[in-house]
Amino acid sequence: MSLAQNPAQTQNHFPDDIAARIAQSEARVIKAIFPSNTNHHNTLFGGDALAWMDETAFIAATRFCRKSLVTVSSDRIDFKKAIPAGSLAELIANVIHVGNTSLKVEVNIYVEDMYRDHREHAIRGVFTFVAVDENRNPTQVWPHN
């Protein structure tokens, strides 16, 4: 089962129990962009953005299924806008697909000016996780047991 890019509009494509769980599992993280996270252009280093996205996606995925998970892939990552030092980055992660042993989580990063009301979409990516048991074998992500 999959969601389009706006989970709020399309959660009704899931059974009620899964849609409710998706809504409860959204993860939001806000980071301040300091010089230690920037590259030679004084913008957020792409590797840091990817690590933050994977971590935020992992939080949403774990909140959804409450099982041990591993990241198995990241789909296309679109860097639409550079995130300069001295700004805030809000990462928002939502489950968009629930399979048998895997799930997909979309992560969007928004850049926000620290000193004025201005916010823009900067980065988007999708991460796939597989639930694993104590022997690290794939296990069902839903229903929640």
Backbone bond lengths (Angstrom), bond angles and torsions (degrees), N, CA, C in turn:
res aa  C-N    CA-C-N  psi(-1)  N-CA   C-N-CA  omega(-1)  CA-C   N-CA-C  phi
1 M - - - 1.445 - - 1.514 109.03 -
2 S 1.308 117.32 138.52 1.452 120.62 -175.55 1.520 111.92 -130.19
3 L 1.332 113.92 156.71 1.455 122.29 172.59 1.510 108.76 -112.83
4 A 1.302 116.87 153.29 1.467 121.07 172.59 1.515 108.00 -79.18
5 Q 1.326 116.88 -169.00 1.452 120.45 -175.64 1.519 113.96 -67.41
6 N 1.318 120.31 -20.72 1.452 121.43 178.59 1.522 109.07 -111.58
7 P 1.351 117.44 96.17 1.450 120.23 -175.02 1.523 112.98 -59.88
8 A 1.318 118.65 -33.54 1.459 121.12 -177.75 1.529 111.18 -62.57
9 Q 1.317 117.13 -33.94 1.457 120.70 -177.88 1.524 112.88 -81.25
10 T 1.320 117.62 -25.15 1.459 118.63 -169.99 1.518 114.14 -118.64
11 Q 1.322 119.11 8.72 1.457 119.78 178.61 1.520 111.57 -62.51
12 N 1.330 117.73 -19.64 1.455 119.96 179.30 1.528 112.14 -69.51
13 H 1.333 119.99 -5.70 1.457 123.07 175.66 1.523 110.96 -80.11
14 F 1.325 116.95 -10.94 1.452 122.51 177.79 1.524 109.14 -98.95
15 P 1.335 117.11 155.07 1.466 118.65 169.32 1.536 109.17 -57.25
16 D 1.314 116.43 153.56 1.467 121.23 -174.86 1.520 113.53 -54.34
17 D 1.340 118.40 -40.92 1.463 120.05 -177.39 1.528 111.53 -66.29
18 I 1.325 117.01 -39.04 1.463 120.13 178.69 1.526 110.52 -72.17
19 A 1.325 117.85 -41.99 1.472 120.81 178.59 1.518 110.97 -60.20
20 A 1.321 117.61 -41.49 1.468 120.90 178.24 1.518 110.57 -64.48
21 R 1.317 116.31 -40.74 1.462 120.32 -179.62 1.532 110.27 -66.47
22 I 1.328 117.31 -39.23 1.464 121.39 177.76 1.525 110.15 -60.96
23 A 1.321 116.26 -45.83 1.473 120.16 179.83 1.525 111.25 -60.39
24 Q 1.318 117.26 -39.10 1.465 121.85 -179.47 1.526 113.00 -73.48
25 S 1.320 116.70 -20.55 1.468 119.49 -173.04 1.525 113.98 -94.71
26 E 1.335 118.56 -2.80 1.464 119.58 179.10 1.525 109.92 -52.64
27 A 1.330 115.79 138.87 1.460 121.31 178.73 1.521 109.61 -120.72
28 R 1.327 115.93 136.02 1.466 122.11 177.55 1.520 108.99 -130.04
29 V 1.319 115.21 131.62 1.463 122.04 178.38 1.522 107.31 -133.61
30 I 1.319 116.61 135.86 1.464 120.21 176.60 1.524 108.16 -116.51
31 K 1.312 114.98 131.43 1.466 122.32 -179.68 1.529 109.45 -122.24
32 A 1.318 115.76 140.61 1.465 120.98 169.87 1.523 107.01 -89.68
33 I 1.324 116.63 136.30 1.462 120.75 -177.76 1.526 108.58 -92.81
34 F 1.310 115.03 107.88 1.459 122.85 -179.16 1.526 109.87 -103.50
35 P 1.322 117.95 162.44 1.476 120.61 179.62 1.531 113.78 -54.28
36 S 1.329 118.13 -29.92 1.468 120.26 -179.58 1.533 112.55 -67.30
37 N 1.327 117.22 -14.73 1.469 121.42 179.33 1.518 112.77 -104.91
38 T 1.324 117.58 9.64 1.460 119.53 -174.38 1.523 112.49 -110.24
39 N 1.311 114.03 162.73 1.461 122.26 177.73 1.541 109.80 -97.60
40 H 1.320 116.44 -166.75 1.468 121.23 -178.38 1.528 112.71 -71.24
41 H 1.341 117.60 -7.17 1.468 120.97 175.47 1.526 111.38 -96.94
42 N 1.339 115.84 4.06 1.461 122.84 -178.43 1.530 111.42 63.60
43 T 1.345 116.00 32.16 1.458 122.46 174.83 1.527 108.85 -123.34
44 L 1.313 116.52 162.34 1.460 121.70 -177.31 1.523 110.84 -53.67
45 F 1.314 116.05 128.80 1.455 122.86 176.69 1.531 108.49 -65.93
46 G 1.325 117.06 129.80 1.458 121.77 -176.60 1.519 113.42 -57.45
47 G 1.323 117.60 -35.88 1.460 121.09 179.01 1.519 112.25 -63.72
48 D 1.337 116.76 -38.06 1.469 120.06 175.88 1.521 110.13 -65.82
49 A 1.330 116.97 -42.38 1.470 120.30 179.00 1.528 110.08 -59.54
50 L 1.325 117.50 -44.63 1.469 121.13 179.95 1.524 111.82 -63.20
51 A 1.322 116.70 -42.89 1.469 120.11 179.01 1.526 110.54 -63.45
52 W 1.329 117.05 -43.56 1.467 120.61 178.56 1.519 110.78 -63.36
53 M 1.334 116.96 -40.21 1.464 121.10 179.84 1.533 110.83 -64.73
54 D 1.321 117.05 -44.19 1.462 120.90 179.37 1.525 110.06 -62.20
55 E 1.317 116.77 -42.71 1.464 120.77 179.99 1.532 111.25 -64.33
56 T 1.316 117.48 -44.59 1.464 121.10 -179.60 1.521 110.46 -67.09
57 A 1.336 116.91 -39.06 1.466 121.22 175.83 1.526 110.36 -62.58
58 F 1.327 116.82 -41.80 1.463 122.03 178.40 1.531 110.95 -60.35
59 I 1.328 116.28 -41.37 1.472 120.20 179.25 1.525 109.93 -62.06
60 A 1.346 117.62 -47.51 1.467 120.70 179.54 1.525 110.94 -62.36
61 A 1.322 117.06 -43.75 1.467 121.16 -179.27 1.530 110.93 -63.24
62 T 1.319 116.65 -42.48 1.459 121.19 179.80 1.525 110.66 -66.82
63 R 1.325 116.85 -41.10 1.461 120.05 177.63 1.529 110.97 -62.98
64 F 1.328 116.64 -32.07 1.459 120.50 179.46 1.525 111.47 -68.70
65 C 1.335 117.58 -53.27 1.463 119.37 -170.69 1.526 114.79 -107.11
66 R 1.333 118.08 -15.58 1.473 121.83 -179.66 1.521 111.64 53.64
67 K 1.337 114.57 41.53 1.461 120.83 177.13 1.524 108.92 -129.25
68 S 1.325 115.26 163.51 1.459 120.64 176.42 1.527 108.56 -68.24
69 L 1.323 116.44 132.17 1.465 121.73 -175.43 1.514 111.63 -129.63
70 V 1.328 115.06 153.51 1.458 121.46 170.45 1.521 108.22 -129.20
71 T 1.322 116.37 144.77 1.465 121.15 174.41 1.517 107.45 -77.55
72 V 1.337 116.60 127.84 1.464 119.34 178.50 1.516 112.69 -110.61
73 S 1.340 117.86 -21.54 1.457 118.74 176.56 1.520 110.75 -165.09
74 S 1.309 112.92 160.14 1.466 120.02 168.53 1.520 105.16 -125.37
75 D 1.324 115.05 130.35 1.455 119.88 178.32 1.521 107.88 -79.95
76 R 1.288 115.30 -173.87 1.458 121.22 -179.40 1.532 111.35 -47.09
77 I 1.314 115.17 130.42 1.461 121.78 176.42 1.524 106.54 -107.82
78 D 1.320 116.69 121.83 1.461 121.49 -179.63 1.522 109.97 -104.15
79 F 1.323 115.40 114.62 1.464 122.06 174.98 1.527 106.42 -94.25
80 K 1.319 116.50 98.28 1.461 121.40 -174.16 1.523 112.84 -89.93
81 K 1.329 117.18 -29.44 1.461 121.35 -176.53 1.517 108.69 -146.61
82 A 1.322 116.23 135.80 1.459 120.62 176.18 1.526 109.43 -68.16
83 I 1.325 115.68 146.10 1.466 121.18 -179.94 1.524 107.57 -110.40
84 P 1.339 117.45 106.48 1.460 120.28 -174.49 1.524 113.88 -76.79
85 A 1.329 115.61 154.51 1.461 120.94 172.25 1.520 107.95 -57.00
86 G 1.322 116.22 147.57 1.453 120.09 179.63 1.514 113.79 84.94
87 S 1.336 117.16 11.11 1.465 120.19 176.74 1.523 108.72 -117.72
88 L 1.324 115.49 176.16 1.455 121.87 175.63 1.525 108.49 -108.99
89 A 1.315 116.18 147.15 1.459 121.50 175.62 1.517 107.88 -123.87
90 E 1.341 116.62 123.46 1.455 120.81 175.76 1.519 108.46 -105.64
91 L 1.319 116.04 123.52 1.461 122.87 177.54 1.523 108.08 -101.86
92 I 1.324 116.27 128.63 1.461 121.57 179.71 1.521 107.61 -125.63
93 A 1.336 116.32 122.18 1.462 122.02 -176.96 1.519 110.25 -117.80
94 N 1.344 115.58 134.02 1.462 122.46 178.37 1.517 110.55 -137.26
95 V 1.323 116.14 137.25 1.460 121.55 173.10 1.525 107.80 -66.49
96 I 1.339 116.51 129.95 1.469 120.29 -179.28 1.523 112.90 -120.72
97 H 1.329 117.83 -10.39 1.467 121.19 179.45 1.513 108.35 -151.13
98 V 1.340 115.87 135.65 1.456 121.71 176.53 1.521 107.71 -123.52
99 G 1.324 115.91 116.23 1.455 121.43 176.54 1.512 110.45 -103.32
100 N 1.320 116.45 -159.65 1.457 120.58 179.04 1.525 111.30 -75.59
101 T 1.338 116.68 -53.82 1.470 120.55 179.79 1.521 111.87 -115.58
102 S 1.325 117.15 -2.96 1.466 119.97 -176.46 1.516 111.66 -128.46
103 L 1.309 115.05 163.15 1.459 121.21 171.83 1.510 108.79 -147.88
104 K 1.336 114.74 155.53 1.461 121.54 179.83 1.510 108.52 -114.74
105 V 1.330 113.94 142.08 1.457 121.25 -179.96 1.520 108.78 -127.69
106 E 1.329 115.63 126.28 1.463 121.39 175.23 1.525 108.22 -90.68
107 V 1.340 115.19 134.90 1.460 120.50 176.63 1.521 108.38 -122.99
108 N 1.322 115.35 130.48 1.462 122.10 174.99 1.513 108.14 -119.18
109 I 1.333 115.44 137.24 1.462 120.75 174.70 1.516 107.90 -111.83
110 Y 1.325 114.60 130.66 1.456 121.99 176.29 1.516 107.94 -112.53
111 V 1.329 116.63 134.97 1.456 121.67 176.67 1.524 107.66 -97.20
112 E 1.317 114.41 136.16 1.462 120.77 -176.62 1.530 108.63 -130.68
113 D 1.307 115.48 132.57 1.459 121.01 176.05 1.526 108.35 -69.45
114 M 1.327 117.58 134.21 1.467 120.68 -178.43 1.525 112.92 -68.59
115 Y 1.333 117.00 -28.60 1.463 119.46 -168.12 1.521 114.80 -116.24
116 R 1.321 116.98 8.69 1.458 119.94 173.53 1.518 108.59 -154.60
117 D 1.320 115.90 161.83 1.463 121.11 -178.34 1.520 110.57 -79.99
118 H 1.320 115.61 86.30 1.463 120.46 177.49 1.523 108.18 -148.00
119 R 1.343 115.80 127.55 1.458 122.07 -177.01 1.516 108.54 -140.77
120 E 1.350 116.96 136.36 1.463 122.20 -179.85 1.519 110.55 -138.01
121 H 1.331 115.14 149.63 1.457 120.20 174.40 1.527 108.33 -73.00
122 A 1.333 117.11 131.14 1.461 120.58 -174.89 1.526 114.26 -117.74
123 I 1.332 117.85 -43.35 1.468 121.08 -173.26 1.523 108.85 -142.47
124 R 1.335 115.51 143.94 1.471 122.00 175.33 1.516 109.32 -137.71
125 G 1.324 115.60 143.05 1.456 120.87 174.91 1.510 110.97 -160.14
126 V 1.332 116.01 163.26 1.457 122.05 178.87 1.525 108.30 -125.86
127 F 1.316 115.66 134.55 1.458 122.66 -178.03 1.527 109.27 -120.61
128 T 1.340 116.54 138.53 1.455 122.11 179.44 1.520 109.28 -109.60
129 F 1.317 114.89 133.87 1.467 122.37 179.42 1.514 109.24 -122.80
130 V 1.342 115.79 149.72 1.456 122.40 173.15 1.520 107.39 -120.41
131 A 1.332 115.43 134.12 1.461 121.14 175.03 1.522 108.18 -77.60
132 V 1.327 116.58 137.67 1.462 121.23 -179.62 1.532 110.14 -128.11
133 D 1.334 114.53 148.70 1.466 119.73 177.92 1.523 110.08 -88.67
134 E 1.331 116.41 -171.05 1.477 121.09 -177.28 1.522 112.93 -63.51
135 N 1.337 118.13 -18.89 1.463 122.25 176.69 1.525 112.50 -98.81
136 R 1.314 115.11 9.03 1.464 123.74 -178.87 1.520 113.39 64.46
137 N 1.315 115.55 28.99 1.458 121.65 173.57 1.522 108.29 -95.50
138 P 1.349 117.78 146.43 1.470 119.23 178.63 1.528 111.46 -57.22
139 T 1.323 115.17 141.90 1.457 121.72 178.44 1.521 108.83 -138.09
140 Q 1.297 116.58 160.74 1.468 122.01 -175.68 1.540 111.28 -63.10
141 V 1.353 116.68 134.84 1.468 120.03 178.93 1.518 112.24 -85.06
142 W 1.334 117.19 -22.88 1.451 121.85 -178.71 1.515 107.87 -149.56
143 P 1.306 122.50 140.40 1.454 126.39 11.45 1.516 111.99 -79.18
144 H 1.318 113.03 159.55 1.461 121.12 178.39 1.518 108.35 -72.28
145 N 1.337 115.88 125.40 1.475 120.58 178.53 1.499 111.40 -111.42
